[in-house]
Amino acid sequence: VVLFIDVDPYTDTVRDVKIAGQGCSISQASTSMMSAAVKGKSLEETRQLIRAFKALMSIHESKLEGESDGSDLQADLEGVRLGDLEALQGVVKFPVRIKCATLAWNTLQQALDEVQAEV
């Protein structure tokens, strides 16, 4: 996944996200939905959305593995509306596919870290 992000330097808002690359249907769907979800959001809102989506992808996995009751991950979901992204929740039933769903989100997080490092 190659991600191009356009951030308004005056408002710290994601103006646009362009995606290039190939992948399985889960990664492509997640990438497309992520792009639509973050456009127009502030960098802080975008980071909250990243944390919430990654929590959604790991909350059931940690319950299945008996690591926790999911309450620590549930905190990342509080107050964040995922909307259509919740359709990807079924991916957690297939642990080997979770990385497919989170690939673009991890890339976005890295891009935001690079944007902040430049400031």
Secondary structure, DSSP 4 states (H G I P E B T S, - for coil): -EEEEEEETTTTEEEEEEEE----HHHHHHHHHHHHHHTT-BHHHHHHHHHHHHHHHHHHHHHHTTS--SHHHHHHHTT---GGGGGGGGGGGSHHHHHHHHHHHHHHHHHHHHHHHH-
